[in-house]
Amino acid sequence: MNHTLSARNAARVAVVILATMTFLHVVILLELLPWTLVWGGRLETVGQMRIFESIALAVTLFACWLAAMGGEMLPTLLPRRLLMALLWAMAIYLLLNTVGNLLSEHVVERFLFTPLALLLALLFIRLARHPR
């Protein structure tokens, strides 16, 4: 029996996590949750939060799109080499994000978002290694 995670299942898990994160970013942008939970507690103004959370939302949606293409859940609209490069770039970004979350002053970010970022990084590595 093969116990490896298929690219499609890796993509499904990544999309669910990223969709949840998208919802979280929207809720924070609407100020329904305290924005001190994110960015290591370093944001000082609502204006800063809106800029950083808007960027985070865009990156999260882009990552979701990449994951869906990488797992062949959506048609691949990019050349194969570009998709592979972007999947690897996202994996590296998520590994760096994992380190950033570890250094956060906020306990929720450190203990909830660190493992999620690491899991996403591993899922993106799986997608980047998927032969097409």
C-alpha positions in Angstrom: 0.0 0.0 0.0 1.3 3.5 -1.0 1.2 5.8 2.0 2.5 8.9 0.3 0.3 12.0 0.1 -1.0 12.6 -3.4 -0.5 16.0 -5.0 -4.3 16.3 -5.2 -4.8 15.6 -1.5 -1.9 18.0 -0.6 -3.6 20.6 -2.7 -7.0 20.0 -1.1 -5.5 20.3 2.4 -3.6 23.5 1.4 -6.8 25.0 -0.2 -8.8 24.4 3.0 -6.2 26.0 5.2 -5.7 28.9 2.8 -9.5 29.4 2.5 -9.6 29.6 6.3 -6.8 32.0 6.4 -8.5 34.1 3.7 -11.6 34.3 6.0 -9.4 35.3 8.9 -7.7 38.1 6.9 -11.1 39.4 5.9 -12.4 39.3 9.5 -9.3 41.2 10.7 -9.7 43.7 7.9 -13.3 44.3 9.0 -11.9 44.6 12.6 -14.2 41.8 13.9 -11.1 40.3 15.5 -8.3 42.3 17.1 -5.5 43.0 14.6 -3.0 42.7 17.4 -3.2 38.9 16.8 -1.2 39.2 13.6 2.1 40.6 12.3 3.9 39.7 15.6 1.8 42.4 17.4 4.0 45.0 15.8 1.4 47.0 13.9 0.6 50.3 15.5 -2.2 51.8 13.5 -5.4 50.7 11.6 -3.8 52.1 8.4 -0.8 49.8 8.8 -3.1 46.9 9.5 -5.1 47.6 6.4 -2.0 47.7 4.2 -0.4 44.6 5.6 -3.6 42.6 5.8 -4.5 43.5 2.2 -1.1 42.3 1.1 -1.5 39.1 3.2 -4.9 38.5 1.7 -3.6 38.9 -1.9 -0.7 36.5 -1.1 -3.1 34.0 0.5 -5.4 34.1 -2.5 -2.5 33.7 -4.9 -1.2 30.7 -2.8 -4.6 29.1 -2.9 -4.7 29.5 -6.7 -1.2 28.0 -7.0 -2.1 25.1 -4.8 -5.2 24.4 -6.8 -3.2 24.4 -10.0 -0.4 22.4 -8.5 -2.8 19.7 -7.4 -4.6 19.7 -10.8 -7.8 20.9 -9.1 -7.8 23.8 -11.6 -6.5 24.0 -15.2 -2.9 25.1 -15.2 -2.8 28.5 -16.8 0.9 28.9 -16.4 3.8 27.2 -18.2 4.9 24.2 -16.3 8.4 25.6 -15.4 6.8 28.8 -14.1 4.3 26.9 -12.0 7.0 24.8 -10.5 9.2 27.8 -9.7 6.2 29.6 -8.1 5.4 26.5 -6.0 9.0 26.3 -4.8 9.0 30.1 -4.1 5.8 29.8 -2.1 7.3 26.9 -0.1 10.4 29.0 0.7 8.2 32.0 1.6 6.2 29.8 3.9 9.3 28.4 5.6 10.5 31.9 6.2 7.0 32.8 7.5 7.3 29.9 9.9 10.5 31.4 11.4 8.8 34.8 11.6 5.8 33.3 13.4 8.2 31.6 15.9 9.6 35.0 16.7 6.2 36.6 17.2 5.5 38.2 20.6 1.8 37.0 20.4 1.2 33.5 21.7 -1.6 32.7 19.3 0.6 33.6 16.3 3.5 31.6 17.7 1.7 28.5 18.7 -1.1 28.3 16.1 0.2 30.0 13.0 3.8 28.5 13.2 2.6 24.9 12.7 0.1 26.0 10.1 2.8 27.8 8.1 5.1 24.8 8.4 2.4 22.4 7.3 1.6 24.7 4.3 5.3 24.8 3.4 5.5 21.0 3.4 2.4 20.8 1.3 3.8 23.2 -1.2 7.1 21.2 -1.3 4.9 18.2 -2.1 3.1 20.1 -4.9 6.4 21.4 -6.3 7.8 17.8 -6.5 4.7 16.5 -8.3 5.5 15.4 -11.8 3.2 16.8 -14.4 
